[in-house]
Amino acid sequence: MQFLIRNYLKLLYLLALAGPIMMLIVRLWIARVFWASGLVSISDWGNTIYLFTHEFSVPVLSPWLAAVSSTTFELACPVLLTIGLAARLATLPLLAMTAVINFTYDNNIEHAYWAMLLGMILFYGPGKLSVDYWINKRYAKA
């Protein structure tokens, strides 16, 4: 029995070592999703404005403001997620965009996956392989 417990504890230790790599993968994966969308938006701005005017019904915002703000968030937040700087803050507009997309345009299970990954970053932080971690380690009070 002691053999099993010892090996189980070794396995847990190895998995804990891999945790920061997994959080980096999560950040990179979700950043790629939004970055690609932002690149599509700026590649044909006229089409983006058309879509926000006629296809995407964003509540409260004008189509032009919705297009500008969503494209800005799609291009800025993935950079922050990639390097892990203000990562928790960067998840908030992406979560809001995911909700708006899901409830006003395309109800798709993939959006729930995006929300879960963004929620992991929001609630658990970006992990040890991030600028946020190093800032916190350097400047946090004991």
C-alpha positions in Angstrom: 0.0 0.0 0.0 2.8 2.4 0.8 4.2 1.8 -2.7 0.9 2.9 -4.3 0.7 6.0 -2.1 4.3 7.0 -2.8 3.9 6.6 -6.6 0.6 8.4 -6.5 2.2 11.3 -4.7 5.0 11.3 -7.3 2.4 11.5 -10.1 0.7 14.4 -8.4 4.0 16.2 -8.1 4.7 15.7 -11.8 1.2 16.9 -12.7 1.7 20.0 -10.6 4.9 20.7 -12.5 2.9 20.6 -15.8 0.2 22.9 -14.5 1.9 26.2 -15.6 2.4 24.7 -19.1 -1.3 23.8 -19.3 -2.3 27.3 -18.3 0.0 28.7 -21.0 -1.6 26.4 -23.5 -5.1 27.6 -22.5 -4.1 31.2 -22.8 -2.5 30.7 -26.2 -5.4 28.7 -27.5 -8.1 31.2 -26.6 -5.9 34.1 -27.6 -5.6 32.6 -31.1 -9.3 32.3 -31.4 -9.9 36.0 -30.8 -6.8 37.2 -32.6 -7.8 35.4 -35.8 -11.2 37.0 -35.6 -9.7 40.5 -35.1 -7.4 40.0 -38.1 -10.4 39.1 -40.3 -12.2 42.2 -39.0 -9.4 44.6 -40.0 -8.6 42.9 -43.3 -11.9 44.1 -44.7 -13.2 46.9 -42.6 -16.1 47.7 -44.9 -17.4 44.2 -44.6 -17.0 44.4 -40.8 -19.1 47.5 -40.6 -21.7 45.9 -42.9 -21.9 42.8 -40.7 -22.3 44.9 -37.5 -25.0 46.9 -39.3 -27.0 44.1 -40.8 -26.0 40.8 -39.2 -24.7 41.2 -35.7 -27.3 42.9 -33.4 -25.2 44.2 -30.6 -27.4 45.6 -27.9 -26.9 49.3 -26.8 -24.0 50.1 -29.1 -24.2 51.6 -32.5 -22.9 49.3 -35.3 -19.8 51.4 -35.8 -18.9 51.6 -32.1 -19.6 47.8 -31.7 -17.3 47.1 -34.7 -14.5 49.3 -33.4 -14.7 48.1 -29.8 -14.9 44.4 -30.6 -12.1 44.6 -33.1 -10.0 46.5 -30.6 -10.6 43.9 -27.9 -10.0 41.0 -30.4 -6.6 42.4 -31.2 -5.5 43.8 -27.8 -6.7 41.2 -25.3 -5.0 38.2 -27.1 -1.7 40.0 -26.8 -2.3 40.5 -23.1 -3.3 36.8 -22.6 -0.3 35.6 -24.6 2.2 37.3 -22.4 0.1 37.0 -19.3 -0.1 40.7 -18.5 -3.4 41.9 -16.9 -4.7 38.5 -18.1 -7.6 38.4 -15.7 -8.7 41.8 -16.8 -8.3 40.9 -20.5 -10.8 38.0 -20.1 -13.6 40.3 -19.1 -14.3 41.9 -22.6 -13.7 38.6 -24.3 -16.3 36.9 -22.0 -18.7 39.7 -22.7 -18.2 39.4 -26.4 -18.6 35.6 -26.2 -22.0 36.1 -24.4 -23.2 38.7 -26.9 -22.1 36.4 -29.9 -23.8 33.4 -28.3 -27.1 35.1 -27.3 -27.6 37.5 -30.2 -26.1 35.9 -33.3 -24.9 32.2 -33.1 -25.9 29.9 -30.2 -23.0 27.5 -30.4 -21.6 25.0 -27.9 -18.1 26.2 -28.8 -18.9 29.5 -27.1 -19.4 27.6 -23.8 -15.9 26.2 -24.2 -14.5 29.6 -24.8 -16.3 30.9 -21.7 -14.9 28.0 -19.6 -11.3 28.6 -20.7 -11.7 32.3 -20.1 -13.2 31.6 -16.8 -10.3 29.4 -15.8 -7.9 32.3 -16.5 -10.3 34.8 -14.7 -10.7 32.7 -11.5 -7.3 30.9 -11.3 -5.0 33.5 -13.0 -2.7 33.0 -15.9 -0.3 30.7 -14.1 3.4 30.8 -13.3 4.5 31.3 -16.9 3.1 34.9 -17.1 4.2 38.4 -16.5 1.4 38.7 -13.9 3.0 36.0 -11.9 6.4 37.6 -11.9 5.0 41.1 -11.1 3.0 39.6 -8.2 6.1 37.6 -7.0 8.2 40.8 -7.1 5.8 43.4 -5.7 3.2 41.5 -3.5 3.4 42.1 0.2 4.1 39.1 2.3 
